[in-house]
Amino acid sequence: MKAKYILGIVIIAAAIVIIMTMTGDASSYVSFTEAKDLSDKGFKRSIHVVGELPKTAGGKIIGIEESPDKLSFKFQMVDEDGFKQQVLHANPIPADFDKSEQVVIIGTYKGEIFIAEKILLKCPSKYQEDPEFTS
């Protein structure tokens, strides 16, 4: 009977370790200031920052610099605290980048620039109600 109890405790302990490991990989959104602080303290995992792209009154994005080979680009992003930061993405500009309302970048700081490994876009057209289906 004692073997059953020991086996049960081992299974529960393993489940707790698995849950703790999975939760450690989860990331919440932080500001650029918090991301920089984490980076300066030696945090090596990817960080999620949410913000908007600065645009002119006509809707044109301000501050995009595409590389000559068009395989990477830099852009400005303003986080939820209003802090503007230059971001580098080592891939071509995503489709509908200029139409996005909000942007989530996932990456890390290298010096004074944020290196985005992934860019997630929230485009307004994807979330608008279709008048045909509303009553």
C-alpha positions as CSV (number, residue, x, y, z in Angstrom):
1,M,0.0,0.0,0.0
2,K,2.9,2.4,0.7
3,A,4.1,1.9,-2.8
4,K,0.8,3.3,-4.2
5,Y,1.1,6.4,-2.0
6,I,4.7,7.0,-3.1
7,L,3.8,6.5,-6.8
8,G,0.9,9.0,-6.3
9,I,3.2,11.6,-4.7
10,V,5.7,11.2,-7.5
11,I,3.0,11.7,-10.2
12,I,1.7,14.8,-8.4
13,A,5.2,16.2,-8.1
14,A,5.9,15.5,-11.8
15,A,2.6,17.3,-12.8
16,I,3.6,20.3,-10.7
17,V,7.0,20.5,-12.3
18,I,5.5,20.3,-15.8
19,I,3.0,23.0,-15.0
20,M,5.7,25.3,-13.5
21,T,7.9,24.8,-16.6
22,M,5.1,25.6,-19.0
23,T,4.0,28.7,-17.1
24,G,7.6,30.0,-17.0
25,D,7.5,30.2,-20.8
26,A,4.3,32.3,-20.9
27,S,4.9,35.9,-21.4
28,S,2.8,38.9,-20.7
29,Y,2.9,42.2,-22.5
30,V,5.4,44.7,-21.1
31,S,6.4,48.3,-22.1
32,F,9.7,49.1,-23.8
33,T,11.0,50.4,-20.5
34,E,10.2,47.2,-18.7
35,A,11.7,45.1,-21.6
36,K,14.9,47.1,-21.5
37,D,15.1,46.7,-17.7
38,L,14.7,42.9,-18.1
39,S,17.3,42.8,-20.7
40,D,19.8,44.8,-18.6
41,K,19.2,42.4,-15.8
42,G,20.2,39.4,-18.0
43,F,16.7,38.1,-19.0
44,K,17.4,36.1,-22.1
45,R,13.9,34.9,-23.2
46,S,11.7,36.6,-25.7
47,I,9.6,39.6,-24.5
48,H,6.2,40.6,-25.9
49,V,5.6,44.4,-26.4
50,V,2.3,45.7,-27.7
51,G,2.0,49.1,-29.3
52,E,1.0,51.1,-32.4
53,L,2.9,52.4,-35.4
54,P,3.1,56.2,-35.7
55,K,1.2,57.3,-38.7
56,T,0.5,60.6,-40.5
57,A,-3.0,62.0,-40.7
58,G,-3.3,60.3,-44.0
59,G,-2.5,56.9,-42.5
60,K,1.0,56.5,-43.8
61,I,3.5,54.9,-41.4
62,I,6.3,57.1,-40.2
63,G,9.8,55.8,-39.7
64,I,10.1,52.7,-41.8
65,E,13.5,52.0,-43.3
66,E,13.7,49.0,-45.6
67,S,17.1,47.4,-46.3
68,P,18.3,47.7,-49.9
69,D,17.8,43.9,-50.4
70,K,14.3,44.2,-48.9
71,L,15.1,41.2,-46.6
72,S,14.9,43.2,-43.3
73,F,13.5,46.5,-42.1
74,K,13.5,49.0,-39.2
75,F,10.5,50.8,-37.9
76,Q,9.3,53.0,-35.1
77,M,6.7,51.7,-32.6
78,V,5.0,53.5,-29.7
79,D,4.2,51.3,-26.7
80,E,1.1,51.7,-24.4
81,D,3.1,54.1,-22.2
82,G,3.8,56.4,-25.2
83,F,7.5,55.5,-25.4
84,K,8.8,55.4,-29.0
85,Q,11.4,52.8,-29.9
86,Q,13.2,51.7,-33.0
87,V,12.6,48.0,-33.9
88,L,14.6,45.8,-36.3
89,H,13.0,42.8,-37.9
90,A,15.2,40.5,-40.0
91,N,12.5,39.5,-42.4
92,P,10.6,41.4,-45.2
93,I,7.8,43.8,-44.3
94,P,4.7,41.7,-43.6
95,A,1.6,42.1,-45.8
96,D,-0.9,44.6,-44.4
97,F,1.7,46.0,-42.1
98,D,0.6,49.5,-43.0
99,K,-3.0,48.7,-42.2
100,S,-2.5,47.4,-38.7
101,E,-4.1,49.0,-35.7
102,Q,-1.9,47.4,-33.1
103,V,1.3,45.5,-33.3
104,V,2.7,42.9,-31.0
105,I,6.5,42.3,-31.3
106,I,8.2,39.4,-29.8
107,G,12.0,39.6,-29.3
108,T,14.8,41.0,-27.2
109,Y,16.9,44.1,-26.8
110,K,20.4,44.2,-28.4
111,G,22.0,47.4,-27.1
112,E,19.5,50.3,-27.6
113,I,17.5,48.6,-30.4
114,F,14.7,46.0,-30.0
115,I,15.2,43.0,-32.3
116,A,11.8,41.5,-33.2
117,E,11.8,37.8,-33.9
118,K,8.1,37.8,-34.7
119,I,5.5,40.5,-35.5
120,L,1.8,39.9,-34.9
121,L,-0.6,42.4,-36.5
122,K,-4.1,43.3,-35.6
123,C,-5.7,44.6,-38.8
124,P,-9.1,46.3,-38.5
125,S,-10.6,44.5,-41.5
126,K,-10.3,41.2,-39.7
127,Y,-12.4,42.3,-36.8
128,Q,-15.1,44.4,-38.3
129,E,-18.6,43.0,-38.3
130,D,-20.0,42.0,-41.7
131,P,-23.3,44.0,-42.2
132,E,-24.7,41.0,-44.0
133,F,-24.7,38.9,-40.8
134,T,-25.9,41.6,-38.3
135,S,-29.6,42.0,-37.6
